[in-house]
Amino acid sequence: MNPSNPLDSIYYITLPENSVFSSKATHIDPTIPLPVQKKTQEAENRFDPTEITEEQLLAGMLTVLAYEPKNEHIQYYRSLLKEARPNLQKELTEAAILKAKNEDFGLAEEIFDALRGFDPDDQATILNTALFYDQRADADRRAGLNDEADAYDDMALRYYKDAMDAEEPAPDAFFNAGFYFLKKNDYAEAKGCFETYLALTCDISDEEMGENGIYKKNRAQEIINDISNRNIDDDHYKNAYKLISSGQEEKGLEELRLFLESHPDVWNAWFMLGWGLRLLGRYDDAKAAFNKTLSFDDGKNADTYNELAICCMESGDLKEAKKNLEAALTLSPENTKVISNLGVVAQKEGKTEEAEKYFKLVLELDPKDKIARQMVEG
């Protein structure tokens, strides 16, 4: 998703016969040009071949692997990299995961692109790529970058499907995809993923699974049971979410009412009802639905309090809005949505300095938050 062309950062050279590549003394083919990564601020078409480093050659080949998978010499570049750096795949994977963990997403994405170019059939890389895009989507959505988040969600789904459709899929592909579908409120797909995970691991002993594997099996079964007990894999529930998400609130609410006729004790359904009503501007009805939600989850859901607060703000009850946001913050102290809304309430109350403090705190927790940045910068 980088608008510039990374291939513009390389040029090609040919080395004389009997030249070697890297400390491994790997002999090169003088008839095949080698990609070289340009140095910072290197003058166009002006370079000294004697100053080219091994790192520039490695970086150049990785760039080709990442961004030009149909290059006619790509197999040769792969073989050179494997001979020169036998542990390269492991090193790059560790680097990419670390960069993603630190939310250096641009560089992490480049490394994952290179890893897939290095070994397109490696299932661990495909799954790690799915997890990366899943994480990036969550980060962008927290920052209010919803269009970008949707795009990265689509990328994550693409790679989850690739991992699950593999000839010998890893069980973890289904376990992690299950959580992806939970996030999307697609409980039928989530349940199917967790059931497949259990089927793929049923013949593996607890000793082989290890402590983490046992936890995953128990967690998968727990989620399956929860979905089944609450019937949220029901078609009416699934259709309601899709319709409300796509701006067809009235149709979605009708599906939801059909679901609630048979399953009146499902808190998720009452939450979705409140969400749909809020989107329609029916704030009093939405508040009633969210209060019903709180009665089922013992008031332990920060998102419900946050939604209640939004309804209160829209209907002009700032005191009640602040009360609900403070309850949400107690449950989720670093929730940037809640902190941002506290800033909005303070701003509506005319407390400019207090509002700015909240928005600055949001930016400390998430520097990419678009709404908080707009509020701070005016």
BELQUI-V8648 format. One record per residue. N is the residue number from 1. PSI is psi in whole degrees, -180 to 180 (* if undefined). Layout:
N;PSI + N;PSI
This chain:
1;21 + 2;124 + 3;-26 + 4;163 + 5;110 + 6;-24 + 7;-16 + 8;-12 + 9;6 + 10;159 + 11;168 + 12;145 + 13;161 + 14;137 + 15;153 + 16;161 + 17;147 + 18;8 + 19;154 + 20;156 + 21;121 + 22;173 + 23;-13 + 24;-3 + 25;40 + 26;122 + 27;142 + 28;162 + 29;114 + 30;-12 + 31;-9 + 32;122 + 33;145 + 34;134 + 35;138 + 36;130 + 37;127 + 38;147 + 39;160 + 40;129 + 41;26 + 42;134 + 43;141 + 44;129 + 45;20 + 46;110 + 47;158 + 48;112 + 49;-28 + 50;-15 + 51;-2 + 52;130 + 53;161 + 54;-38 + 55;-36 + 56;-39 + 57;-43 + 58;-48 + 59;-38 + 60;-45 + 61;-38 + 62;-37 + 63;-41 + 64;-44 + 65;-39 + 66;-40 + 67;-4 + 68;65 + 69;-17 + 70;14 + 71;135 + 72;-20 + 73;18 + 74;-37 + 75;-36 + 76;-44 + 77;-39 + 78;-44 + 79;-39 + 80;-45 + 81;-41 + 82;-38 + 83;-40 + 84;-38 + 85;83 + 86;-29 + 87;16 + 88;-43 + 89;-44 + 90;-44 + 91;-44 + 92;-39 + 93;-46 + 94;-40 + 95;-42 + 96;-43 + 97;-40 + 98;-43 + 99;-41 + 100;-41 + 101;-37 + 102;6 + 103;31 + 104;70 + 105;-34 + 106;-49 + 107;-38 + 108;-42 + 109;-41 + 110;-41 + 111;-42 + 112;-37 + 113;-43 + 114;-39 + 115;-42 + 116;-33 + 117;-34 + 118;-42 + 119;87 + 120;-22 + 121;3 + 122;114 + 123;-32 + 124;-40 + 125;-41 + 126;-45 + 127;-42 + 128;-35 + 129;-42 + 130;-45 + 131;-38 + 132;-50 + 133;-33 + 134;-47 + 135;-42 + 136;-37 + 137;-43 + 138;-43 + 139;-43 + 140;-37 + 141;-38 + 142;-32 + 143;4 + 144;10 + 145;70 + 146;-38 + 147;-44 + 148;-41 + 149;-42 + 150;-40 + 151;-43 + 152;-32 + 153;-42 + 154;-40 + 155;-43 + 156;-46 + 157;-40 + 158;-46 + 159;-31 + 160;-44 + 161;-41 + 162;-43 + 163;-39 + 164;-26 + 165;3 + 166;155 + 167;-40 + 168;78 + 169;144 + 170;139 + 171;-36 + 172;-23 + 173;-42 + 174;-37 + 175;-48 + 176;-36 + 177;-32 + 178;-43 + 179;-32 + 180;-47 + 181;-31 + 182;-44 + 183;-33 + 184;4 + 185;23 + 186;81 + 187;-28 + 188;-46 + 189;-41 + 190;-47 + 191;-44 + 192;-40 + 193;-45 + 194;-34 + 195;-40 + 196;-40 + 197;-46 + 198;-37 + 199;-38 + 200;-20 + 201;3 + 202;-29 + 203;5 + 204;127 + 205;159 + 206;-35 + 207;-43 + 208;-37 + 209;-36 + 210;175 + 211;-43 + 212;-39 + 213;-40 + 214;-42 + 215;-44 + 216;-42 + 217;-44 + 218;-40 + 219;-42 + 220;-45 + 221;-39 + 222;-43 + 223;-42 + 224;-46 + 225;-40 + 226;-43 + 227;-43 + 228;-43 + 229;-31 + 230;-2 + 231;31 + 232;8 + 233;9 + 234;145 + 235;-38 + 236;-42 + 237;-46 + 238;-45 + 239;-37 + 240;-46 + 241;-44 + 242;-42 + 243;-45 + 244;-40 + 245;-29 + 246;11 + 247;9 + 248;63 + 249;-45 + 250;-46 + 251;-38 + 252;-41 + 253;-34 + 254;-44 + 255;-40 + 256;-39 + 257;-38 + 258;-39 + 259;-45 + 260;-24 + 261;-36 + 262;-23 + 263;70 + 264;-8 + 265;17 + 266;110 + 267;-33 + 268;-37 + 269;-39 + 270;-36 + 271;-45 + 272;-35 + 273;-46 + 274;-41 + 275;-48 + 276;-42 + 277;-38 + 278;-42 + 279;-28 + 280;-3 + 281;14 + 282;74 + 283;-38 + 284;-43 + 285;-39 + 286;-42 + 287;-39 + 288;-41 + 289;-41 + 290;-36 + 291;-34 + 292;-40 + 293;-45 + 294;-31 + 295;-23 + 296;-34 + 297;18 + 298;31 + 299;35 + 300;13 + 301;109 + 302;-36 + 303;-36 + 304;-45 + 305;-38 + 306;-43 + 307;-41 + 308;-42 + 309;-40 + 310;-43 + 311;-41 + 312;-41 + 313;-44 + 314;-29 + 315;6 + 316;6 + 317;80 + 318;-34 + 319;-46 + 320;-35 + 321;-47 + 322;-39 + 323;-45 + 324;-38 + 325;-38 + 326;-36 + 327;-41 + 328;-41 + 329;-33 + 330;-38 + 331;-30 + 332;81 + 333;-23 + 334;23 + 335;107 + 336;-29 + 337;-43 + 338;-47 + 339;-41 + 340;-42 + 341;-32 + 342;-37 + 343;-39 + 344;-43 + 345;-47 + 346;-40 + 347;-42 + 348;-28 + 349;-3 + 350;13 + 351;78 + 352;-46 + 353;-41 + 354;-42 + 355;-44 + 356;-37 + 357;-42 + 358;-45 + 359;-36 + 360;-36 + 361;-40 + 362;-44 + 363;-29 + 364;-40 + 365;-34 + 366;92 + 367;-17 + 368;-2 + 369;113 + 370;-43 + 371;-46 + 372;-40 + 373;-41 + 374;-40 + 375;-39 + 376;-41 + 377;-10 + 378;*
